[in-house]
Amino acid sequence: MTARCDLAIVGAGFAGLVAARRAAERGLDVLVLDRKAEPGRPVHTTGILTAEAASLLPDLPPALLAAVPGIRLYAPNRRFVDLAAPGYGFFATDTPNLLRWLAAAAAGAGARLAWDRRVTAARRTADGIALDDGAGGVSARYVLGADGARSAVAEAFGLGRNRRFLVGLEAEYEGLGGVDGAALHCFLHRRIAPGYIGWAVPGTGGIVQLGLAARRAEPPALDAFVRHASGVFDFAKARIVARRSGLIPVGGRVRPAGAARVLLIGDAAGAVSPLTAGGIFPALEAAPRAADAIADFLSGRAPDPAFTLPATYPRYRTKALLRRALDLGPPDWLVDATLGTRPAQALARLVYFHTKGLKRRDGWRALAAPTQPLRDTPRRP
Ligand SMILES: Cc1cc2nc3c(=O)[nH]c(=O)nc-3n(C[C@H](O)[C@H](O)[C@H](O)COP(=O)(O)OP(=O)(O)OC[C@H]3O[C@@H](n4cnc5c(N)ncnc54)[C@H](O)[C@@H]3O)c2cc1C
């Protein structure tokens, strides 16, 4: 039997679940559809929250977060520099349980969540929009496409599509030794991670997430990165317990990101920093605004946000330019030679500790921080 609702949200990721909670709190009858069998499984993200992103989830249980104050940035020759900014930091997350918690919060607010529902087609009907979901179908007054980098909603309604991607691959390790828990470990290496970086994230519960992303034309070589990282970390007792992978859209905002009674948010709308590949903050930030605007529209108090809200999504103009520079990528020898210099470290601070969310004074102080000497990683047998 066809399910009816005010708002059908396709995708139970960060964007979809936060929007579902807010829309249900606003009194809408909300139905969330996801192709996954359960929330947070499998996970397709490293799940690092910036300080700004974490502040958007104030009631998140602390056990789901591990604070990581700084960045350890490695040159291709594995010499490194430690970077930090006053008042700023990152959080590694227990991402599967974070998504379960977001799902429970949405359900607690009254949203209905339907798993194992892949939306394959959609069309307009006399009284709204019909979705094919592999079950009895859904009839909705409004559809929010929160279905990620390759949005079926965007395809069904002829909306803008993501065209440029990085591919990310990650392994979760137990027993990986020598990983300083006070830093996100970021590895510059053009040959191993062209267009992006490799990383090691000291996560929650003693897990270390080790991964890399690279331009789509050059699939990332996790084995080569593990060999590289074995000059820094101790893999003697390391055991892989899970793997994650996914596409990261880095082409910027898609156009159009909406049509009558259909709106895209999050990765589906291309709202991901082309430079850092961070998309959780923009998803969390846009989701309640989209839910509020849809509730206002459906109650006749405001025009359809599909034609106005996308203009408020980040444009990433400067970051898109820097992305092109990264795609070309400086040669590894140049990074080895320059990472110890003031301009290189100022650029790194700008990328990792952008001034947004900091008091401007603190932000500039961070950028003007003294240059750190490059340090050698301890030799491993
Ligand atoms: C390897 C990797 C690491 C990353 N690390 C970080 C990071 O550390 N920090 C950060 O800020 N960003 C990171 N990102 C980006 C970040 O994960 C995304 O920007 C973020 O998840 C976007 O949230 P979303 O809700 O828009 O989409 P998603 O989280 O992608 O959620 C989309 C949901 O839609 C569902 N879906 C898709 N198609 C359909 C369909 N046809 N029918 C029904 N359901 C469907 C999917 O199952 C999924 O649950 C990373 C991305 C990757 C790939």
Ligand as a Chemical Component Dictionary entry (heavy atoms), coordinates in Angstrom:
data_LIG
# 
_chem_comp.id                   LIG 
_chem_comp.type                 NON-POLYMER 
_chem_comp.pdbx_formal_charge   0 
_chem_comp.three_letter_code    LIG 
# 
loop_
_chem_comp_atom.comp_id 
_chem_comp_atom.atom_id 
_chem_comp_atom.alt_atom_id 
_chem_comp_atom.type_symbol 
_chem_comp_atom.charge 
_chem_comp_atom.model_Cartn_x 
_chem_comp_atom.model_Cartn_y 
_chem_comp_atom.model_Cartn_z 
_chem_comp_atom.pdbx_ordinal 
LIG C1  C1  C 0 35.958 8.236  2.717  1  
LIG C2  C2  C 0 35.277 9.525  3.115  2  
LIG C3  C3  C 0 35.698 10.213 4.238  3  
LIG C4  C4  C 0 35.072 11.408 4.605  4  
LIG N1  N1  N 0 35.474 12.025 5.751  5  
LIG C5  C5  C 0 34.847 13.151 6.153  6  
LIG C6  C6  C 0 35.182 13.744 7.390  7  
LIG O1  O1  O 0 36.000 13.207 8.145  8  
LIG N2  N2  N 0 34.551 14.894 7.753  9  
LIG C7  C7  C 0 33.637 15.500 6.938  10 
LIG O2  O2  O 0 33.105 16.565 7.298  11 
LIG N3  N3  N 0 33.268 14.935 5.767  12 
LIG C8  C8  C 0 33.846 13.772 5.366  13 
LIG N4  N4  N 0 33.452 13.155 4.212  14 
LIG C9  C9  C 0 32.317 13.727 3.487  15 
LIG C10 C10 C 0 31.045 13.425 4.289  16 
LIG O3  O3  O 0 31.006 12.059 4.624  17 
LIG C11 C11 C 0 29.798 13.770 3.503  18 
LIG O4  O4  O 0 29.923 15.080 3.024  19 
LIG C12 C12 C 0 28.565 13.630 4.383  20 
LIG O5  O5  O 0 28.409 12.291 4.764  21 
LIG C13 C13 C 0 27.331 14.124 3.627  22 
LIG O6  O6  O 0 26.159 13.790 4.333  23 
LIG P1  P1  P 0 24.813 13.556 3.534  24 
LIG O7  O7  O 0 23.777 13.268 4.569  25 
LIG O8  O8  O 0 24.580 14.662 2.572  26 
LIG O9  O9  O 0 25.067 12.285 2.633  27 
LIG P2  P2  P 0 25.437 10.736 3.052  28 
LIG O10 O10 O 0 26.084 10.774 4.375  29 
LIG O11 O11 O 0 26.159 10.244 1.882  30 
LIG O12 O12 O 0 24.020 10.070 3.202  31 
LIG C14 C14 C 0 23.241 9.750  2.083  32 
LIG C15 C15 C 0 22.296 8.636  2.455  33 
LIG O13 O13 O 0 21.413 8.417  1.343  34 
LIG C16 C16 C 0 21.219 7.021  1.173  35 
LIG N5  N5  N 0 20.865 6.828  -0.232 36 
LIG C17 C17 C 0 21.612 7.088  -1.331 37 
LIG N6  N6  N 0 20.906 6.814  -2.448 38 
LIG C18 C18 C 0 19.686 6.371  -2.047 39 
LIG C19 C19 C 0 18.528 5.949  -2.739 40 
LIG N7  N7  N 0 18.477 5.916  -4.086 41 
LIG N8  N8  N 0 17.444 5.565  -2.025 42 
LIG C20 C20 C 0 17.471 5.593  -0.660 43 
LIG N9  N9  N 0 18.562 5.992  0.045  44 
LIG C21 C21 C 0 19.645 6.379  -0.640 45 
LIG C22 C22 C 0 22.561 6.414  1.555  46 
LIG O14 O14 O 0 22.411 5.058  1.942  47 
LIG C23 C23 C 0 22.982 7.308  2.720  48 
LIG O15 O15 O 0 22.548 6.790  3.963  49 
LIG C24 C24 C 0 34.039 11.953 3.817  50 
LIG C25 C25 C 0 33.598 11.255 2.695  51 
LIG C26 C26 C 0 34.203 10.048 2.347  52 
LIG C27 C27 C 0 33.705 9.313  1.143  53 
# 
loop_
_chem_comp_bond.comp_id 
_chem_comp_bond.atom_id_1 
_chem_comp_bond.atom_id_2 
_chem_comp_bond.value_order 
_chem_comp_bond.pdbx_ordinal 
LIG C1  C2  SING 1  
LIG C2  C3  SING 2  
LIG C2  C26 DOUB 3  
LIG C3  C4  DOUB 4  
LIG C4  N1  SING 5  
LIG C4  C24 SING 6  
LIG N1  C5  DOUB 7  
LIG C5  C6  SING 8  
LIG C5  C8  SING 9  
LIG C6  O1  DOUB 10 
LIG C6  N2  SING 11 
LIG N2  C7  SING 12 
LIG C7  O2  DOUB 13 
LIG C7  N3  SING 14 
LIG N3  C8  DOUB 15 
LIG C8  N4  SING 16 
LIG N4  C9  SING 17 
LIG N4  C24 SING 18 
LIG C9  C10 SING 19 
LIG C10 O3  SING 20 
LIG C10 C11 SING 21 
LIG C11 O4  SING 22 
LIG C11 C12 SING 23 
LIG C12 O5  SING 24 
LIG C12 C13 SING 25 
LIG C13 O6  SING 26 
LIG O6  P1  SING 27 
LIG P1  O7  DOUB 28 
LIG P1  O8  SING 29 
LIG P1  O9  SING 30 
LIG O9  P2  SING 31 
LIG P2  O10 DOUB 32 
LIG P2  O11 SING 33 
LIG P2  O12 SING 34 
LIG O12 C14 SING 35 
LIG C14 C15 SING 36 
LIG C15 O13 SING 37 
LIG C15 C23 SING 38 
LIG O13 C16 SING 39 
LIG C16 N5  SING 40 
LIG C16 C22 SING 41 
LIG N5  C17 SING 42 
LIG N5  C21 SING 43 
LIG C17 N6  DOUB 44 
LIG N6  C18 SING 45 
LIG C18 C19 SING 46 
LIG C18 C21 DOUB 47 
LIG C19 N7  SING 48 
LIG C19 N8  DOUB 49 
LIG N8  C20 SING 50 
LIG C20 N9  DOUB 51 
LIG N9  C21 SING 52 
LIG C22 O14 SING 53 
LIG C22 C23 SING 54 
LIG C23 O15 SING 55 
LIG C24 C25 DOUB 56 
LIG C25 C26 SING 57 
LIG C26 C27 SING 58 
# 
